[in-house]
Amino acid sequence: MYLRSEGATHALSASRLPETLGATVAAVPLGGDAELRHVYFFSRRLTEGSGDPDDCYLYRYDTATGQLLALAAAALDAQEAHALQVSADGGSVYFSSPSALTPDADDEHENIYVWRDGTVEQVAALAPSGGSWESPVDAYWSSPNGRYFAFLAGTPSRMYRFDADTETLVCASCPPGGATPSGSAGVPVALGAHDGPRLVDDRGEVFFDSPDQLAPGDRNDARDVYEYSDGAGLRLLSSGSGGGGSRLAAVDDDGRDVFFATADRLVPTDDDSAVDLYDARRGGGIPSQSPAEGTSCASCGGSAAATPGSPTPLAPPRRKSHRRHSARRHRAAHRRHCHGGKRHRRCHGRGHQRREKRPR
C-alpha cells in the first residue's frame, strides 16, 4: 500500500522488522479520516510486538509523522478480514472477520467488529444460514463521530443500528415487538455499500423505506419512508396514505433534510401524477407551499407522524395572508379597468396624464 504526497511516493505497508526492513507487504486498505491524517489498512505483521507473523493485523499510518501503529489482530489470514468503514473523525474503524477476536465471538460466524478507543468489540455475528443473522452485509454506514453504525443484513433485508457507547444493537426496520418484517428495508438505489450520503447521523437517527406498516400513521400497503431514533422509536416521514408509495432518495450529512420520491400529491403546487422529489425538513418546509387537503405528510406538518413518544411533527409552511392576497387582486383589477384610452383619463384625470408624459 502506497501514499503519493507532494511529488513523493511512500510505502505504507513496508516492514519495520529488522530481518525484513523496508520490504513491502501486501495490504488491504480500509480508508482514512476526513482529513486523511490517519490511514488504516490490514496487513501481515509489519512491526515488532504484533504477534504471530502469519496473522492479519489492523494498522494505522500517520501521514504527518510517518508512524505505523499496530492497533489489533484482525484475522488469522489476511484475506479473511474485510474493510467496512472508518468514521470521519478517524476514531472508529468497522470491519468484519471470521476470527473470534473477543470473548463473546466465535469462529463459526462472520463477525462485525469495531476498533474504538484502543479496544476491539463485537458488533454482530452473521450466521451463514439458518440463524438470526445472514450474510453478507448488504450496505453499511458509520456516523461521522463513529458512535453509531447502521447496516442492512438478513432475509428479508433489515436495517440494524449499533451504538458503540452503550454496546447495544437494535433492528430499526423491524415492527414493534421484534417481529420479522414482511419486506426488505430500502435505501437509495444509487448508493454503494458505503458511498454517498450517510444514512445514520451523530444523533443515532437512521433513515430507510419499508413496505411494512411500522407506525400508526401508515395506512397504505405501499412503501413509506421512516426515521428511527432513541426515545422516539419509529417515525413516519412520508404520507403513509397515498397509493403510489414513497422511496428514500437522499439524506444530508446532519439529518436535517430527508429527501424522498413519490407520485402522491402532497402540496397544492403538485398538480400531476408524476414522481416528484420532496424534502422532509426539520424545522419546516417552503413558506409558499401548504399541505394539500386530505393529506398528512410529516414533511408538511401532518399528524400521521405524531406517534406516541415521537417528537413534535415538522413545522408546517406558513399559509399566505388572505388580506395581502385580496389586495393584490384589487390592484390587478384596478389596472385592467383603468389603463389605456379614455378609461385611463377618467380614472386618473388630466394631471396624471401630463405627469406621465413628462420626460424623466
N, C-alpha and C positions, 0 to 999 in steps of 0.2 A: 504494500500500500504506500502511495507516494503523495506528497504535497508539493504543489507548484506555487511559489510565492516570490514576488519581487525578482523575477527572472531566474530563480534558482529552484532546483528540484531536490526535495528531501525525502529519504526513505523512512517512513514512519514505522514500518514493521521490520526494521533492521535489528538484528540480535545485539543485546548488550552483554551476553555471556562471554567470558574470557576465551573459551575454546572456539567460539564461532563469531567473534566480534565483527560486526559490520555486515554479516551475511543477511541477505533479505529473505524473509519467510512469508509464505502465502498468508493472506489476511482476508477477513470478511468485514467490510465496512458497515457500521451502524448509522453513522451520522454525527452531527455536532450540535452545539448550542447555536442560538440565533446569530451570534457574532463570530462563530467559528473560532473562539478562543480555545475550546477543547474539542477534540475529535475522538470518537470511540470506534473500536473495532475488535473483532475476535481474531485470535491467532494462537499458535502453539507457544510454548514457553520462550520468552524473549529476555527475561530479567532474572536475576538470582533471587532465590527465595520464593519463587512462584509455585514450586511443587513438581509434580510429575512432568517430565519434558514432553510426553505424548498427549497430555491433556490440552483442552482448549480453554483459553482464559479471556476475560474481558479486560481490555486495556483502554487507558485514556492518555492521549498525547496532548501536551500543552504547546500550542503553536507559537506562543510568545517566548517560552523558556527552553523548548526542546525536551522537556522532561517526559519520560514514559513511565506510567504507573500501572501495575497490575492491580485491578480492583477486586476481582473474584474469579473463581473457577466457574466456567460456563457449561462445559460438557466434557465427556470422555473422549470425544472425537471432534475435530474442528469443523467437520462437515455437518454435524448434528445440530449445532446452535444456529438459531435463526434470528436475525435482527428484526425488531418491531419498530420501536420509535424512541427517540431521545427528546426529552422535553425542551422547550425553547430556552429555559434557563440553564440547561445542562445538568441539573441536579438529580434527574431521574432517568434511568435507562431501562426500557422494557424489552424483553427478549423471550424466546421460547427455547426449550431444550428437553430432550427425553431423559436427561440425567436427574437424579434426586439430589438437589443442591441444598435442600432444607430438611429438617427432621420430619415435617409433615408431608413431604413429597415422596414419590416412589418412581422407579424407572419403568413402570408399565404404562405410563401415560405421557403424552406430550404436555409438558408443564409450561405455563406462562409465569415469568419471574420479573421482578423489578429490583434493580440496584438503586438504593436511595439512602442517603446519609451514612454511607460506608458499609451498609449491610445488604444482603440479598433476602428477599422474602417471596413466597409463592403467591401468585395472583389467582390462578385457577389451574385445574388439571383437566386436560381434554382427552376424553376416552376415545379410542379409535372406533369403537362401535358398542352398541348395547348399553351405554351408560348415560348418565345425566348430561354429559358433555360429548360433543362430537367434533372432530377436527375435519377440515382445517378451520382456522380463524379467517372469516371472510373479509373483514375490514377492521381497522383499529385506529384510534386517535388518542393522544395524550393531551391533557390540558396544558396550557403554556407553563404553569408553575409545577407540573409533574405530579400533583397530588392525585389527580383523577385519570383513569384510563378506561376508555369505552371501546368495546369491540363487539362484532357480530359473530355468533357461533351457534351451532346446533341445527336441528331439523325439526320443525321449521326454524329459520334463522331468527335468533333473538338478540336484542340489544342488551348487553351487560355493562355495568359500571362498577369499577373498583375504586375504593377510597384508601389511599396508602396511609393516611393518618390514623384512621380507625381500623384498618385492615379488614374492611367489610366489602362483600360483593353482593350486588343486587341485580335482579333481572328487571330492567327498566321497561321492557315492552311486554311483560307478562301480565295477564289480567289480575286484578286484585285477588289476593288469596293464594297466589302462586300457581294457578292453573296453567297448563300448556296452551299457548296461543294457537289459534286455528290457521293463521297465516304468518308469513315471514315479515319481519320488520324491514322497512326500506330506507335507503339513503340515496342521495343524488347519484344518478347513474354515471355521471361524468367523473366522479371521484374514484381514484385508485385506492389501494389498500391504506395509504396514509397521505395521499396528495390532496391539495385543495384545502378548503376551509375545515377547521376542526369542529367536530360535532359535539364536543364537550368543552365547557369553559372553566375558568378558575373557581366558579361557584359550585361546580359539580352538576350544572344543568346539562342534560343530554337531549338531543333532538333526533326525531325519526318519524316515519309514517308507518301506519299499520292498518290492515283490513279489519282488525278486531275492534269491537266497541269497548274501549278501555275506560271511558268516563261517562257519567250520566248524560252529558250533553250530546254524545254521539248517538244519533238516532237513525243513521242510514246504514246501508250494507256495503258501503264503499270505503276506500282508503281515506284516512284523515291524518293530519299532522299533529304530533304530540310533543310535549316537553315533560321531562321527568326531573324533579329536584327533591332534595331532602326537605322534609316537613310538608311541602305541598303535594308531593307524590306526582301522579299523572295529571297533566293539564292539557285540555284540548285547545289547539291553536287555530285550526280551520273551522269551517261552519258546522260540520257534523250533521247537516240536514240536507245537503244537496244530493243530486243523483249522480253527478259526474265524478265525485271523489276528488281528492287533493294529493299532490305529491310534494315532498320536501325538495326544494331546489338549491338552497344555499343558506349558510348562517355566517354572520360576520364574526370577527375574532372575539368580541366581548359578549356575544349572545344577545345584543340589543335588537338586531334586525334578523328576523327569520323569514326567509322568502319561500313561498310555495306556489305551485301552479295548479290552477283549477279552471274548469269551464263554468262553474257556478257564478251567478251574478251577485256579487257581494256589496257593490256600491252602485248608485244610480248612473254613474258615467259608464258603467259596463252594460252596453245595450245589445250585445250579441252573444252567440253561443260558442265563440272561440275560446281556446285555452288562454288565460291571462296570468300574469305574474303578480302576486300580492305580497305585501310586506306586513307581517305581524310584528309591529314595532313597539318596544317597551316605551311607554310614555305617550302614546297616541300616534295617529296617522296624519294624513294630509288634510289641513283645515277645510279645503274646498270640497272634500268628499264627505258624505254622510252615509250611515248604514242603509242599505236597501230595505224596504218594508218587507217584513216576514222572514228576515234572516237574523242570525245571532252569531255572526262571525266574531271570534275572540279578538281578531285584529281590529275590528270595528267597534269594540266595546260591548259586545253582546253578552248574554247571560249564560250561554252554553258552557263556557269555560269556568264558571263560578262553582266549581265542585267544592264540597265541604273541605275546609282547611286550605283551599287554594288562595293565592294572593289576589289582590284586587284586580279585576279584569282591566285590560289595556284601556287607556282613556279614549273615549270616542272623539272623533273630529268635531270641531265646533260647527254648528249649523249657521247658515248665512242669516244676517239680520233681516227680518221682514220689512222693517222701516227703511233700511238702506236699499233693499231690493225694490220697494214701491217707488222711492224717489227716483231711481234710475229709469223705471218705466215711465214716470211722469215726464222727465226731461226728454226722453226719446219721442214720446207723443207730441210734446211741445215743438220739437224741431221739425217733425213731419208736417205739422199743421202750419207752422209759421214760415219756414224758409222757402224763398222763391216767389217772384212776381208780386202781385198786389197783396196777396195774403201776408207776405213778409212786411209790407209797409203798414198794413192795418194793425198788425200786432205790435210793431216796434216804433212806428212813426217816422217822420222825415229826419228828425235829428239823428236817429240811429243810422239811417241810410247815409247821411252825409258823413258821419264818423267812420262808417265802413269804407267809404271811398277815399278818405283822407290818406295821403301817402305816408308810409312809415319811415 
